[in-house]
Amino acid sequence: MNSTVYDAFRCLNLLATATRPHGIREMGRELGLDSAKVTRLIQTLLTLDMVQRDANRKYSLGIGIHRLSAHAIHNSAFYNAVMDLLEESGNHAISLVIGVLSGNKVVYLIHTRGGKSIARALGNYESYPVHDSVIGIKLLSAMSDEEIISQIGIHDYLLLRNDINESRRHQVFAKDFGAGDYRLACNIPGMQAAIALSNISSEKMDIESLRLYLTSAAKKISGESVPMLQQ
């Protein structure tokens, strides 16, 4: 592994997940890196416009990273398939969510938030504790117990063990998170991502139809066809 490239991405990830600019020493403390090394990395990232510096000599993401993101999304087969899926499905009270694991959290790439516009659904890069997400449970269930403990720690593993074992028994995992918030999730074939439906009222909805829709949607994103979700 090239440690310089690895640490540069760690710096970018820190700034991407931060809610405010960071100084060199602060970044070094959080990443466990020498300040001199962080300075060298940041100087290179500044040259590439990947980060920017404010008047207080603190750093945040620069226009270069947004330019890279725009190109990546525009040329992404994944996002093109998701856009087609959202346009076919239309707006519904049920939320459609796609997420990935990041340590002991789930990052949502797509979240329609119960009928919000497609534009607001894209790029919802919020993160939530893995134990609060049906997507997180479903993604963990594809891993071995040892891998799960390494990913989220023994405490969270023990909290989720029963749900993980249940998820392993079903292509679509279902969990009730409270009144009017029944959730379904399945893994997207060939990707380390999962797709879910949430805000489901299990008493009023045809759950089996939603299961079929979800598995079809996952296949469409991975390259196969999917029927449109009925109103």
C-alpha positions in Angstrom: 0.0 0.0 0.0 1.2 3.5 -0.9 1.1 5.3 2.5 1.3 8.8 1.0 -1.8 8.2 -1.2 -3.6 6.4 1.7 -3.0 9.3 4.1 -4.0 11.9 1.5 -7.3 10.2 1.1 -7.6 10.1 4.9 -7.2 13.8 5.0 -9.8 14.3 2.3 -12.2 12.0 4.1 -11.7 13.9 7.4 -12.5 17.2 5.7 -15.5 15.6 3.8 -17.1 14.4 7.0 -16.3 17.5 9.1 -18.8 20.2 9.7 -16.2 22.9 9.9 -12.7 23.7 8.6 -9.7 22.1 10.3 -6.2 23.2 11.0 -3.0 21.2 10.3 -2.3 20.3 13.9 -5.9 19.3 14.5 -5.9 17.1 11.4 -2.7 15.5 12.6 -4.1 14.7 16.0 -7.3 13.2 14.6 -5.5 11.1 12.0 -2.5 10.2 14.2 -0.1 11.8 11.7 2.9 14.1 12.2 2.0 17.8 11.5 4.9 18.0 9.0 3.5 15.1 6.9 0.0 16.6 7.0 1.4 19.9 5.8 3.1 18.2 2.8 -0.1 16.4 1.9 -2.3 19.5 2.2 0.1 21.5 0.1 -0.2 18.9 -2.7 -4.0 18.9 -2.3 -4.1 22.7 -2.4 -2.2 22.6 -5.7 -4.8 20.2 -7.1 -7.7 22.4 -5.8 -8.9 19.5 -3.7 -8.8 21.6 -0.6 -9.0 25.3 0.1 -7.5 27.5 2.9 -9.4 30.3 4.7 -8.1 33.4 6.4 -7.5 31.5 9.6 -5.3 29.0 7.8 -7.8 26.3 8.2 -8.8 23.9 5.5 -12.0 22.5 3.9 -12.8 20.8 0.6 -12.0 22.7 -2.5 -13.6 23.1 -5.9 -11.4 20.4 -7.3 -13.1 17.7 -5.3 -16.6 18.9 -6.4 -15.4 18.9 -10.0 -14.2 15.3 -9.6 -17.5 14.4 -7.9 -19.5 15.9 -10.8 -17.5 13.9 -13.4 -17.7 10.7 -11.3 -21.5 11.0 -11.0 -22.0 12.0 -14.6 -20.1 8.9 -15.9 -21.3 6.5 -13.2 -23.4 3.5 -14.4 -24.6 3.2 -10.8 -26.0 6.7 -10.6 -27.5 6.6 -14.1 -29.3 3.4 -13.1 -30.5 5.0 -9.9 -31.7 8.1 -11.7 -33.7 5.9 -14.1 -35.2 4.0 -11.2 -36.2 7.2 -9.3 -37.8 8.7 -12.4 -39.7 5.5 -13.1 -40.9 5.1 -9.6 -42.0 8.7 -9.0 -42.7 10.3 -5.6 -44.2 8.2 -2.8 -44.7 8.4 0.9 -42.4 5.4 1.2 -38.7 6.4 1.2 -36.2 4.7 -1.1 -32.7 4.6 0.4 -29.3 3.3 -0.8 -26.4 3.1 1.6 -22.9 1.8 2.2 -20.9 1.0 5.3 -18.2 3.3 6.7 -16.8 1.8 9.9 -19.6 1.5 12.4 -21.9 3.9 10.4 -24.0 3.8 7.3 -23.6 6.5 4.7 -26.7 7.2 2.6 -26.0 7.8 -1.0 -29.6 8.2 -2.0 -32.6 9.0 0.3 -35.9 10.2 -1.2 -37.3 11.1 2.2 -40.9 10.1 1.6 -41.7 11.9 -1.7 -39.0 14.7 -1.8 -37.7 15.6 -5.2 -35.2 13.5 -7.1 -32.6 16.4 -6.9 -32.8 16.3 -3.1 -32.6 12.5 -3.0 -29.2 12.4 -4.6 -26.1 12.9 -2.6 -27.6 12.6 0.9 -24.3 11.7 2.4 -25.5 11.7 5.9 -24.3 8.9 8.2 -26.1 7.0 10.9 -25.1 4.4 13.5 -25.2 0.9 11.9 -27.6 -0.4 14.6 -30.2 2.3 13.6 -30.2 1.2 9.9 -31.7 -1.8 8.2 -29.2 -1.2 5.4 -26.4 -1.5 7.9 -27.7 -4.8 9.2 -28.2 -6.2 5.7 -24.7 -5.3 4.6 -23.1 -6.7 7.8 -25.0 -10.0 7.3 -23.0 -10.6 4.1 -19.8 -10.6 6.2 -18.3 -13.3 8.6 -18.7 -12.7 12.3 -15.0 -12.0 12.5 -15.2 -9.4 9.8 -18.2 -7.8 11.5 -16.4 -7.5 14.8 -13.4 -5.9 13.1 -15.8 -3.5 11.4 -18.0 -2.3 14.2 -16.6 -3.8 17.4 -17.8 -6.5 19.7 -20.3 -4.3 21.6 -22.3 -3.4 18.5 -21.9 -6.9 17.1 -23.6 -8.4 20.2 -26.4 -5.9 20.0 -27.1 -6.8 16.4 -26.3 -10.5 16.4 -29.9 -11.7 16.3 -30.8 -9.2 13.5 -27.7 -10.2 11.5 -28.5 -13.9 11.8 -32.1 -13.2 10.8 -30.9 -11.2 7.8 -28.7 -14.0 6.6 -31.8 -16.2 6.3 -33.7 -13.9 3.9 -32.9 -12.1 0.7 -35.0 -9.2 1.9 -34.5 -8.4 5.6 -37.5 -6.7 7.4 -37.4 -4.9 10.7 -40.0 -2.8 12.6 -38.6 0.4 13.9 -41.8 1.7 15.4 -45.3 2.8 14.4 -45.4 3.5 10.7 -41.8 2.8 10.2 -41.5 -0.8 8.9 -38.3 -1.2 6.8 -37.1 -3.6 4.2 -33.6 -4.0 2.8 -31.6 -6.2 0.4 -28.1 -6.1 -1.0 -27.4 -4.9 -4.5 -25.7 -7.7 -6.4 -22.1 -7.1 -7.2 -21.8 -4.0 -5.0 -21.0 -3.3 -1.4 -24.2 -1.4 -1.1 -27.8 -2.1 -0.1 -31.2 -0.7 -1.0 -34.1 -0.2 1.3 -37.6 1.0 1.7 -38.6 2.8 4.9 -41.6 4.7 6.4 -43.8 1.7 5.5 -47.1 1.2 7.4 -47.1 -2.6 7.6 -50.9 -2.6 8.3 -51.8 -0.7 5.1 -49.2 -1.9 2.5 -48.8 -5.1 0.5 -45.4 -6.1 2.0 -44.9 -9.0 -0.4 -45.2 -6.7 -3.4 -42.7 -4.3 -1.8 -40.3 -7.2 -1.3 -40.5 -8.1 -5.0 -40.1 -4.5 -6.0 -37.0 -4.1 -3.8 -35.3 -7.2 -5.2 -36.1 -6.1 -8.8 -34.8 -2.6 -8.1 -31.5 -4.0 -6.7 -31.2 -6.1 -9.9 -31.9 -3.1 -12.1 -29.1 -1.1 -10.4 -26.7 -4.0 -11.0 -27.8 -4.1 -14.7 -31.1 -5.9 -15.0 -34.7 -4.7 -15.5 -37.2 -3.7 -12.9 -41.0 -3.0 -13.0 -42.3 0.4 -11.9 -43.6 0.8 -8.3 -47.3 1.1 -8.5 -49.1 4.1 -7.0 
